[in-house]
Amino acid sequence: MKITLNGETRELTGPTVQDALAEIGLAGAKVATALNGAFLPAGLRGEILKDGDALEVVAPMQGG
């Protein structure tokens, strides 16, 4: 399926957000996710992706 991942069109197999994170190498990473502009808590990453969905993945930053 084609989705927009962090602003870039990507072809992923999915079918869930968690599967997509695994596919891009972030399965165990502490990241924040948003699906189609709405925050998606970690507990809901079993959500099924559809063609055309927009997924944003953001890693926390350290520093000060």
N, CA, C, O and CB atoms as a CASP TS submission, in Angstrom:
PFRMAT TS
TARGET T0000
AUTHOR 0000-0000-0000
METHOD Language model
MODEL 1
PARENT N/A
ATOM      1  N   MET     1       0.849  -1.174   0.000  1.00  0.00           N
ATOM      2  CA  MET     1       0.000   0.000   0.000  1.00  0.00           C
ATOM      3  C   MET     1       0.888   1.228   0.000  1.00  0.00           C
ATOM      4  O   MET     1       2.017   1.188   0.490  1.00  0.00           O
ATOM      5  CB  MET     1      -0.962   0.002   1.215  1.00  0.00           C
ATOM      6  N   LYS     2       0.377   2.324  -0.552  1.00  0.00           N
ATOM      7  CA  LYS     2       1.105   3.594  -0.557  1.00  0.00           C
ATOM      8  C   LYS     2       0.561   4.473   0.549  1.00  0.00           C
ATOM      9  O   LYS     2      -0.640   4.734   0.628  1.00  0.00           O
ATOM     10  CB  LYS     2       0.993   4.307  -1.934  1.00  0.00           C
ATOM     11  N   ILE     3       1.476   4.930   1.411  1.00  0.00           N
ATOM     12  CA  ILE     3       1.117   5.891   2.441  1.00  0.00           C
ATOM     13  C   ILE     3       2.126   7.033   2.391  1.00  0.00           C
ATOM     14  O   ILE     3       3.165   6.940   1.738  1.00  0.00           O
ATOM     15  CB  ILE     3       1.082   5.223   3.857  1.00  0.00           C
ATOM     16  N   THR     4       1.800   8.099   3.088  1.00  0.00           N
ATOM     17  CA  THR     4       2.755   9.189   3.246  1.00  0.00           C
ATOM     18  C   THR     4       3.364   9.027   4.632  1.00  0.00           C
ATOM     19  O   THR     4       2.659   9.076   5.640  1.00  0.00           O
ATOM     20  CB  THR     4       2.073  10.611   3.063  1.00  0.00           C
ATOM     21  N   LEU     5       4.675   8.834   4.672  1.00  0.00           N
ATOM     22  CA  LEU     5       5.401   8.642   5.925  1.00  0.00           C
ATOM     23  C   LEU     5       6.323   9.832   6.118  1.00  0.00           C
ATOM     24  O   LEU     5       7.275  10.021   5.361  1.00  0.00           O
ATOM     25  CB  LEU     5       6.205   7.297   5.926  1.00  0.00           C
ATOM     26  N   ASN     6       6.037  10.633   7.137  1.00  0.00           N
ATOM     27  CA  ASN     6       6.827  11.830   7.426  1.00  0.00           C
ATOM     28  C   ASN     6       7.006  12.687   6.179  1.00  0.00           C
ATOM     29  O   ASN     6       8.096  13.191   5.907  1.00  0.00           O
ATOM     30  CB  ASN     6       8.192  11.443   7.995  1.00  0.00           C
ATOM     31  N   GLY     7       5.920  12.843   5.426  1.00  0.00           N
ATOM     32  CA  GLY     7       5.923  13.727   4.279  1.00  0.00           C
ATOM     33  C   GLY     7       6.400  13.109   2.972  1.00  0.00           C
ATOM     34  O   GLY     7       6.362  13.773   1.936  1.00  0.00           O
ATOM     35  N   GLU     8       6.849  11.848   2.992  1.00  0.00           N
ATOM     36  CA  GLU     8       7.317  11.180   1.777  1.00  0.00           C
ATOM     37  C   GLU     8       6.413  10.006   1.438  1.00  0.00           C
ATOM     38  O   GLU     8       6.010   9.248   2.321  1.00  0.00           O
ATOM     39  CB  GLU     8       8.773  10.703   1.942  1.00  0.00           C
ATOM     40  N   THR     9       6.098   9.857   0.162  1.00  0.00           N
ATOM     41  CA  THR     9       5.301   8.708  -0.263  1.00  0.00           C
ATOM     42  C   THR     9       6.156   7.454  -0.163  1.00  0.00           C
ATOM     43  O   THR     9       7.279   7.406  -0.664  1.00  0.00           O
ATOM     44  CB  THR     9       4.765   8.897  -1.714  1.00  0.00           C
ATOM     45  N   ARG    10       5.601   6.439   0.495  1.00  0.00           N
ATOM     46  CA  ARG    10       6.315   5.176   0.669  1.00  0.00           C
ATOM     47  C   ARG    10       5.387   4.018   0.338  1.00  0.00           C
ATOM     48  O   ARG    10       4.175   4.099   0.537  1.00  0.00           O
ATOM     49  CB  ARG    10       6.863   5.040   2.111  1.00  0.00           C
ATOM     50  N   GLU    11       5.961   2.964  -0.157  1.00  0.00           N
ATOM     51  CA  GLU    11       5.233   1.717  -0.416  1.00  0.00           C
ATOM     52  C   GLU    11       5.584   0.776   0.731  1.00  0.00           C
ATOM     53  O   GLU    11       6.737   0.369   0.873  1.00  0.00           O
ATOM     54  CB  GLU    11       5.605   1.084  -1.839  1.00  0.00           C
ATOM     55  N   LEU    12       4.589   0.429   1.552  1.00  0.00           N
ATOM     56  CA  LEU    12       4.799  -0.463   2.688  1.00  0.00           C
ATOM     57  C   LEU    12       3.812  -1.614   2.612  1.00  0.00           C
ATOM     58  O   LEU    12       2.754  -1.499   1.994  1.00  0.00           O
ATOM     59  CB  LEU    12       4.651   0.296   4.029  1.00  0.00           C
ATOM     60  N   THR    13       4.168  -2.725   3.246  1.00  0.00           N
ATOM     61  CA  THR    13       3.268  -3.876   3.212  1.00  0.00           C
ATOM     62  C   THR    13       2.227  -3.842   4.325  1.00  0.00           C
ATOM     63  O   THR    13       1.143  -4.408   4.182  1.00  0.00           O
ATOM     64  CB  THR    13       4.065  -5.152   3.306  1.00  0.00           C
ATOM     65  N   GLY    14       2.563  -3.164   5.460  1.00  0.00           N
ATOM     66  CA  GLY    14       1.589  -3.066   6.565  1.00  0.00           C
ATOM     67  C   GLY    14       1.204  -4.424   7.101  1.00  0.00           C
ATOM     68  O   GLY    14       2.075  -5.293   7.148  1.00  0.00           O
ATOM     69  N   PRO    15       0.001  -4.680   7.500  1.00  0.00           N
ATOM     70  CA  PRO    15      -1.165  -3.808   7.314  1.00  0.00           C
ATOM     71  C   PRO    15      -1.405  -2.829   8.466  1.00  0.00           C
ATOM     72  O   PRO    15      -2.249  -1.941   8.343  1.00  0.00           O
ATOM     73  CB  PRO    15      -2.390  -4.650   7.130  1.00  0.00           C
ATOM     74  N   THR    16      -0.677  -2.969   9.588  1.00  0.00           N
ATOM     75  CA  THR    16      -0.946  -2.094  10.730  1.00  0.00           C
ATOM     76  C   THR    16       0.146  -1.050  10.887  1.00  0.00           C
ATOM     77  O   THR    16       1.206  -1.134  10.268  1.00  0.00           O
ATOM     78  CB  THR    16      -1.077  -2.912  12.014  1.00  0.00           C
ATOM     79  N   VAL    17      -0.137  -0.063  11.733  1.00  0.00           N
ATOM     80  CA  VAL    17       0.867   0.948  12.046  1.00  0.00           C
ATOM     81  C   VAL    17       2.088   0.272  12.666  1.00  0.00           C
ATOM     82  O   VAL    17       3.220   0.604  12.314  1.00  0.00           O
ATOM     83  CB  VAL    17       0.288   2.027  13.004  1.00  0.00           C
ATOM     84  N   GLN    18       1.874  -0.670  13.582  1.00  0.00           N
ATOM     85  CA  GLN    18       2.995  -1.377  14.214  1.00  0.00           C
ATOM     86  C   GLN    18       3.818  -2.121  13.172  1.00  0.00           C
ATOM     87  O   GLN    18       5.047  -2.115  13.247  1.00  0.00           O
ATOM     88  CB  GLN    18       2.483  -2.359  15.285  1.00  0.00           C
ATOM     89  N   ASP    19       3.176  -2.759  12.209  1.00  0.00           N
ATOM     90  CA  ASP    19       3.896  -3.447  11.135  1.00  0.00           C
ATOM     91  C   ASP    19       4.718  -2.452  10.319  1.00  0.00           C
ATOM     92  O   ASP    19       5.851  -2.744   9.937  1.00  0.00           O
ATOM     93  CB  ASP    19       2.910  -4.202  10.218  1.00  0.00           C
ATOM     94  N   ALA    20       4.150  -1.284  10.055  1.00  0.00           N
ATOM     95  CA  ALA    20       4.870  -0.260   9.297  1.00  0.00           C
ATOM     96  C   ALA    20       6.095   0.207  10.069  1.00  0.00           C
ATOM     97  O   ALA    20       7.156   0.409   9.479  1.00  0.00           O
ATOM     98  CB  ALA    20       3.949   0.935   8.982  1.00  0.00           C
ATOM     99  N   LEU    21       5.964   0.383  11.384  1.00  0.00           N
ATOM    100  CA  LEU    21       7.112   0.778  12.201  1.00  0.00           C
ATOM    101  C   LEU    21       8.203  -0.284  12.147  1.00  0.00           C
ATOM    102  O   LEU    21       9.386   0.046  12.060  1.00  0.00           O
ATOM    103  CB  LEU    21       6.681   1.021  13.658  1.00  0.00           C
ATOM    104  N   ALA    22       7.818  -1.550  12.196  1.00  0.00           N
ATOM    105  CA  ALA    22       8.796  -2.639  12.100  1.00  0.00           C
ATOM    106  C   ALA    22       9.480  -2.623  10.736  1.00  0.00           C
ATOM    107  O   ALA    22      10.686  -2.848  10.632  1.00  0.00           O
ATOM    108  CB  ALA    22       8.115  -4.005  12.342  1.00  0.00           C
ATOM    109  N   GLU    23       8.711  -2.361   9.712  1.00  0.00           N
ATOM    110  CA  GLU    23       9.232  -2.364   8.349  1.00  0.00           C
ATOM    111  C   GLU    23      10.276  -1.267   8.125  1.00  0.00           C
ATOM    112  O   GLU    23      11.194  -1.436   7.322  1.00  0.00           O
ATOM    113  CB  GLU    23       8.091  -2.196   7.361  1.00  0.00           C
ATOM    114  N   ILE    24      10.136  -0.146   8.833  1.00  0.00           N
ATOM    115  CA  ILE    24      11.113   0.939   8.680  1.00  0.00           C
ATOM    116  C   ILE    24      12.185   0.904   9.769  1.00  0.00           C
ATOM    117  O   ILE    24      12.974   1.840   9.897  1.00  0.00           O
ATOM    118  CB  ILE    24      10.402   2.288   8.703  1.00  0.00           C
ATOM    119  N   GLY    25      12.213  -0.177  10.551  1.00  0.00           N
ATOM    120  CA  GLY    25      13.270  -0.365  11.540  1.00  0.00           C
ATOM    121  C   GLY    25      13.033   0.295  12.881  1.00  0.00           C
ATOM    122  O   GLY    25      13.985   0.517  13.630  1.00  0.00           O
ATOM    123  N   LEU    26      11.779   0.618  13.210  1.00  0.00           N
ATOM    124  CA  LEU    26      11.474   1.293  14.475  1.00  0.00           C
ATOM    125  C   LEU    26      10.542   0.479  15.372  1.00  0.00           C
ATOM    126  O   LEU    26       9.805   1.052  16.175  1.00  0.00           O
ATOM    127  CB  LEU    26      10.853   2.644  14.197  1.00  0.00           C
ATOM    128  N   ALA    27      10.565  -0.834  15.245  1.00  0.00           N
ATOM    129  CA  ALA    27       9.621  -1.671  15.992  1.00  0.00           C
ATOM    130  C   ALA    27       9.715  -1.459  17.501  1.00  0.00           C
ATOM    131  O   ALA    27       8.686  -1.327  18.163  1.00  0.00           O
ATOM    132  CB  ALA    27       9.862  -3.133  15.671  1.00  0.00           C
ATOM    133  N   GLY    28      10.904  -1.423  18.049  1.00  0.00           N
ATOM    134  CA  GLY    28      11.059  -1.303  19.498  1.00  0.00           C
ATOM    135  C   GLY    28      11.414   0.093  19.961  1.00  0.00           C
ATOM    136  O   GLY    28      11.679   0.303  21.145  1.00  0.00           O
ATOM    137  N   ALA    29      11.425   1.043  19.058  1.00  0.00           N
ATOM    138  CA  ALA    29      11.841   2.406  19.395  1.00  0.00           C
ATOM    139  C   ALA    29      10.750   3.154  20.148  1.00  0.00           C
ATOM    140  O   ALA    29       9.560   2.900  19.960  1.00  0.00           O
ATOM    141  CB  ALA    29      12.216   3.171  18.131  1.00  0.00           C
ATOM    142  N   LYS    30      11.170   4.070  20.994  1.00  0.00           N
ATOM    143  CA  LYS    30      10.239   4.963  21.690  1.00  0.00           C
ATOM    144  C   LYS    30       9.974   6.140  20.762  1.00  0.00           C
ATOM    145  O   LYS    30      10.797   7.048  20.640  1.00  0.00           O
ATOM    146  CB  LYS    30      10.814   5.445  23.089  1.00  0.00           C
ATOM    147  N   VAL    31       8.828   6.112  20.117  1.00  0.00           N
ATOM    148  CA  VAL    31       8.465   7.160  19.170  1.00  0.00           C
ATOM    149  C   VAL    31       7.026   7.591  19.414  1.00  0.00           C
ATOM    150  O   VAL    31       6.233   6.860  20.008  1.00  0.00           O
ATOM    151  CB  VAL    31       8.649   6.675  17.712  1.00  0.00           C
ATOM    152  N   ALA    32       6.706   8.781  18.951  1.00  0.00           N
ATOM    153  CA  ALA    32       5.324   9.261  18.946  1.00  0.00           C
ATOM    154  C   ALA    32       4.802   9.091  17.531  1.00  0.00           C
ATOM    155  O   ALA    32       5.540   9.267  16.562  1.00  0.00           O
ATOM    156  CB  ALA    32       5.217  10.764  19.425  1.00  0.00           C
ATOM    157  N   THR    33       3.527   8.749  17.416  1.00  0.00           N
ATOM    158  CA  THR    33       2.939   8.546  16.093  1.00  0.00           C
ATOM    159  C   THR    33       1.646   9.352  15.962  1.00  0.00           C
ATOM    160  O   THR    33       0.911   9.568  16.926  1.00  0.00           O
ATOM    161  CB  THR    33       2.667   7.041  15.841  1.00  0.00           C
ATOM    162  N   ALA    34       1.408   9.785  14.724  1.00  0.00           N
ATOM    163  CA  ALA    34       0.148  10.440  14.385  1.00  0.00           C
ATOM    164  C   ALA    34      -0.334   9.820  13.081  1.00  0.00           C
ATOM    165  O   ALA    34       0.448   9.631  12.149  1.00  0.00           O
ATOM    166  CB  ALA    34       0.313  12.011  14.259  1.00  0.00           C
ATOM    167  N   LEU    35      -1.604   9.510  13.022  1.00  0.00           N
ATOM    168  CA  LEU    35      -2.210   8.936  11.831  1.00  0.00           C
ATOM    169  C   LEU    35      -3.239   9.916  11.302  1.00  0.00           C
ATOM    170  O   LEU    35      -4.204  10.256  11.987  1.00  0.00           O
ATOM    171  CB  LEU    35      -2.855   7.553  12.130  1.00  0.00           C
ATOM    172  N   ASN    36      -3.021  10.367  10.071  1.00  0.00           N
ATOM    173  CA  ASN    36      -3.909  11.348   9.434  1.00  0.00           C
ATOM    174  C   ASN    36      -4.132  12.578  10.310  1.00  0.00           C
ATOM    175  O   ASN    36      -5.242  13.100  10.410  1.00  0.00           O
ATOM    176  CB  ASN    36      -5.252  10.704   9.107  1.00  0.00           C
ATOM    177  N   GLY    37      -3.037  13.031  10.948  1.00  0.00           N
ATOM    178  CA  GLY    37      -3.069  14.262  11.724  1.00  0.00           C
ATOM    179  C   GLY    37      -3.510  14.134  13.161  1.00  0.00           C
ATOM    180  O   GLY    37      -3.500  15.125  13.892  1.00  0.00           O
ATOM    181  N   ALA    38      -3.899  12.942  13.597  1.00  0.00           N
ATOM    182  CA  ALA    38      -4.353  12.751  14.978  1.00  0.00           C
ATOM    183  C   ALA    38      -3.354  11.871  15.733  1.00  0.00           C
ATOM    184  O   ALA    38      -2.916  10.840  15.221  1.00  0.00           O
ATOM    185  CB  ALA    38      -5.775  12.116  15.010  1.00  0.00           C
ATOM    186  N   PHE    39      -2.996  12.286  16.958  1.00  0.00           N
ATOM    187  CA  PHE    39      -2.092  11.511  17.791  1.00  0.00           C
ATOM    188  C   PHE    39      -2.596  10.083  17.918  1.00  0.00           C
ATOM    189  O   PHE    39      -3.789   9.850  18.114  1.00  0.00           O
ATOM    190  CB  PHE    39      -1.941  12.155  19.175  1.00  0.00           C
ATOM    191  N   LEU    40      -1.673   9.125  17.802  1.00  0.00           N
ATOM    192  CA  LEU    40      -2.029   7.714  17.906  1.00  0.00           C
ATOM    193  C   LEU    40      -1.210   7.095  19.039  1.00  0.00           C
ATOM    194  O   LEU    40      -0.013   6.866  18.869  1.00  0.00           O
ATOM    195  CB  LEU    40      -1.779   6.963  16.551  1.00  0.00           C
ATOM    196  N   PRO    41      -1.830   6.817  20.195  1.00  0.00           N
ATOM    197  CA  PRO    41      -1.096   6.231  21.309  1.00  0.00           C
ATOM    198  C   PRO    41      -0.533   4.856  20.937  1.00  0.00           C
ATOM    199  O   PRO    41      -1.050   4.175  20.051  1.00  0.00           O
ATOM    200  CB  PRO    41      -2.005   6.117  22.539  1.00  0.00           C
ATOM    201  N   ALA    42       0.530   4.468  21.628  1.00  0.00           N
ATOM    202  CA  ALA    42       1.187   3.194  21.352  1.00  0.00           C
ATOM    203  C   ALA    42       0.210   2.020  21.419  1.00  0.00           C
ATOM    204  O   ALA    42       0.333   1.071  20.645  1.00  0.00           O
ATOM    205  CB  ALA    42       2.326   2.973  22.334  1.00  0.00           C
ATOM    206  N   GLY    43      -0.740   2.076  22.319  1.00  0.00           N
ATOM    207  CA  GLY    43      -1.700   0.992  22.478  1.00  0.00           C
ATOM    208  C   GLY    43      -2.649   0.823  21.299  1.00  0.00           C
ATOM    209  O   GLY    43      -3.328  -0.198  21.193  1.00  0.00           O
ATOM    210  N   LEU    44      -2.702   1.806  20.420  1.00  0.00           N
ATOM    211  CA  LEU    44      -3.595   1.737  19.262  1.00  0.00           C
ATOM    212  C   LEU    44      -2.848   1.532  17.949  1.00  0.00           C
ATOM    213  O   LEU    44      -3.417   1.737  16.876  1.00  0.00           O
ATOM    214  CB  LEU    44      -4.422   2.996  19.178  1.00  0.00           C
ATOM    215  N   ARG    45      -1.591   1.134  18.020  1.00  0.00           N
ATOM    216  CA  ARG    45      -0.801   0.958  16.799  1.00  0.00           C
ATOM    217  C   ARG    45      -1.167  -0.303  16.024  1.00  0.00           C
ATOM    218  O   ARG    45      -0.535  -0.612  15.014  1.00  0.00           O
ATOM    219  CB  ARG    45       0.663   0.923  17.142  1.00  0.00           C
ATOM    220  N   GLY    46      -2.161  -1.020  16.477  1.00  0.00           N
ATOM    221  CA  GLY    46      -2.712  -2.136  15.724  1.00  0.00           C
ATOM    222  C   GLY    46      -3.702  -1.649  14.678  1.00  0.00           C
ATOM    223  O   GLY    46      -4.284  -2.441  13.936  1.00  0.00           O
ATOM    224  N   GLU    47      -3.885  -0.322  14.628  1.00  0.00           N
ATOM    225  CA  GLU    47      -4.786   0.311  13.656  1.00  0.00           C
ATOM    226  C   GLU    47      -4.371  -0.072  12.240  1.00  0.00           C
ATOM    227  O   GLU    47      -3.189  -0.021  11.900  1.00  0.00           O
ATOM    228  CB  GLU    47      -4.784   1.856  13.821  1.00  0.00           C
ATOM    229  N   ILE    48      -5.341  -0.454  11.418  1.00  0.00           N
ATOM    230  CA  ILE    48      -5.082  -0.858  10.038  1.00  0.00           C
ATOM    231  C   ILE    48      -4.852   0.378   9.170  1.00  0.00           C
ATOM    232  O   ILE    48      -5.631   1.331   9.207  1.00  0.00           O
ATOM    233  CB  ILE    48      -6.257  -1.701   9.484  1.00  0.00           C
ATOM    234  N   LEU    49      -3.781   0.346   8.396  1.00  0.00           N
ATOM    235  CA  LEU    49      -3.489   1.422   7.444  1.00  0.00           C
ATOM    236  C   LEU    49      -4.240   1.187   6.141  1.00  0.00           C
ATOM    237  O   LEU    49      -4.511   0.050   5.754  1.00  0.00           O
ATOM    238  CB  LEU    49      -1.970   1.521   7.178  1.00  0.00           C
ATOM    239  N   LYS    50      -4.568   2.286   5.475  1.00  0.00           N
ATOM    240  CA  LYS    50      -5.214   2.224   4.170  1.00  0.00           C
ATOM    241  C   LYS    50      -4.383   3.021   3.181  1.00  0.00           C
ATOM    242  O   LYS    50      -3.644   3.928   3.564  1.00  0.00           O
ATOM    243  CB  LYS    50      -6.671   2.762   4.233  1.00  0.00           C
ATOM    244  N   ASP    51      -4.510   2.674   1.901  1.00  0.00           N
ATOM    245  CA  ASP    51      -3.847   3.472   0.865  1.00  0.00           C
ATOM    246  C   ASP    51      -4.176   4.940   1.069  1.00  0.00           C
ATOM    247  O   ASP    51      -5.329   5.304   1.301  1.00  0.00           O
ATOM    248  CB  ASP    51      -4.274   3.011  -0.554  1.00  0.00           C
ATOM    249  N   GLY    52      -3.153   5.778   0.980  1.00  0.00           N
ATOM    250  CA  GLY    52      -3.351   7.213   1.086  1.00  0.00           C
ATOM    251  C   GLY    52      -3.254   7.773   2.489  1.00  0.00           C
ATOM    252  O   GLY    52      -3.262   8.992   2.659  1.00  0.00           O
ATOM    253  N   ASP    53      -3.162   6.910   3.517  1.00  0.00           N
ATOM    254  CA  ASP    53      -3.030   7.398   4.886  1.00  0.00           C
ATOM    255  C   ASP    53      -1.725   8.168   5.048  1.00  0.00           C
ATOM    256  O   ASP    53      -0.761   7.951   4.314  1.00  0.00           O
ATOM    257  CB  ASP    53      -3.093   6.229   5.887  1.00  0.00           C
ATOM    258  N   ALA    54      -1.715   9.072   6.023  1.00  0.00           N
ATOM    259  CA  ALA    54      -0.513   9.836   6.358  1.00  0.00           C
ATOM    260  C   ALA    54      -0.080   9.454   7.766  1.00  0.00           C
ATOM    261  O   ALA    54      -0.832   9.627   8.726  1.00  0.00           O
ATOM    262  CB  ALA    54      -0.765  11.379   6.248  1.00  0.00           C
ATOM    263  N   LEU    55       1.131   8.935   7.882  1.00  0.00           N
ATOM    264  CA  LEU    55       1.686   8.517   9.169  1.00  0.00           C
ATOM    265  C   LEU    55       2.889   9.392   9.476  1.00  0.00           C
ATOM    266  O   LEU    55       3.806   9.515   8.665  1.00  0.00           O
ATOM    267  CB  LEU    55       2.082   7.003   9.157  1.00  0.00           C
ATOM    268  N   GLU    56       2.876  10.001  10.663  1.00  0.00           N
ATOM    269  CA  GLU    56       4.012  10.781  11.128  1.00  0.00           C
ATOM    270  C   GLU    56       4.630  10.028  12.300  1.00  0.00           C
ATOM    271  O   GLU    56       3.927   9.564  13.197  1.00  0.00           O
ATOM    272  CB  GLU    56       3.588  12.239  11.538  1.00  0.00           C
ATOM    273  N   VAL    57       5.942   9.917  12.276  1.00  0.00           N
ATOM    274  CA  VAL    57       6.680   9.232  13.336  1.00  0.00           C
ATOM    275  C   VAL    57       7.759  10.192  13.821  1.00  0.00           C
ATOM    276  O   VAL    57       8.582  10.664  13.036  1.00  0.00           O
ATOM    277  CB  VAL    57       7.301   7.866  12.832  1.00  0.00           C
ATOM    278  N   VAL    58       7.749  10.477  15.129  1.00  0.00           N
ATOM    279  CA  VAL    58       8.694  11.420  15.694  1.00  0.00           C
ATOM    280  C   VAL    58       9.393  10.783  16.886  1.00  0.00           C
ATOM    281  O   VAL    58       8.747  10.246  17.787  1.00  0.00           O
ATOM    282  CB  VAL    58       7.988  12.727  16.104  1.00  0.00           C
ATOM    283  N   ALA    59      10.729  10.850  16.880  1.00  0.00           N
ATOM    284  CA  ALA    59      11.517  10.342  17.998  1.00  0.00           C
ATOM    285  C   ALA    59      11.786  11.488  18.971  1.00  0.00           C
ATOM    286  O   ALA    59      12.007  12.621  18.543  1.00  0.00           O
ATOM    287  CB  ALA    59      12.855   9.705  17.501  1.00  0.00           C
ATOM    288  N   PRO    60      11.768  11.204  20.283  1.00  0.00           N
ATOM    289  CA  PRO    60      12.060  12.254  21.249  1.00  0.00           C
ATOM    290  C   PRO    60      13.499  12.722  21.133  1.00  0.00           C
ATOM    291  O   PRO    60      14.392  11.955  20.774  1.00  0.00           O
ATOM    292  CB  PRO    60      11.782  11.768  22.663  1.00  0.00           C
ATOM    293  N   MET    61      13.705  13.983  21.439  1.00  0.00           N
ATOM    294  CA  MET    61      15.063  14.549  21.367  1.00  0.00           C
ATOM    295  C   MET    61      15.536  14.880  22.776  1.00  0.00           C
ATOM    296  O   MET    61      14.743  15.260  23.637  1.00  0.00           O
ATOM    297  CB  MET    61      15.100  15.827  20.459  1.00  0.00           C
ATOM    298  N   GLN    62      16.837  14.731  22.998  1.00  0.00           N
ATOM    299  CA  GLN    62      17.424  15.102  24.276  1.00  0.00           C
ATOM    300  C   GLN    62      18.287  16.336  24.064  1.00  0.00           C
ATOM    301  O   GLN    62      18.708  16.650  22.951  1.00  0.00           O
ATOM    302  CB  GLN    62      18.256  13.931  24.880  1.00  0.00           C
ATOM    303  N   GLY    63      18.524  16.996  25.127  1.00  0.00           N
ATOM    304  CA  GLY    63      19.378  18.166  25.042  1.00  0.00           C
ATOM    305  C   GLY    63      18.832  19.279  25.906  1.00  0.00           C
ATOM    306  O   GLY    63      17.858  19.102  26.636  1.00  0.00           O
ATOM    307  N   GLY    64      19.454  20.391  25.815  1.00  0.00           N
ATOM    308  CA  GLY    64      18.961  21.472  26.630  1.00  0.00           C
ATOM    309  C   GLY    64      19.631  22.766  26.327  1.00  0.00           C
ATOM    310  O   GLY    64      19.316  23.784  26.943  1.00  0.00           O
TER
END
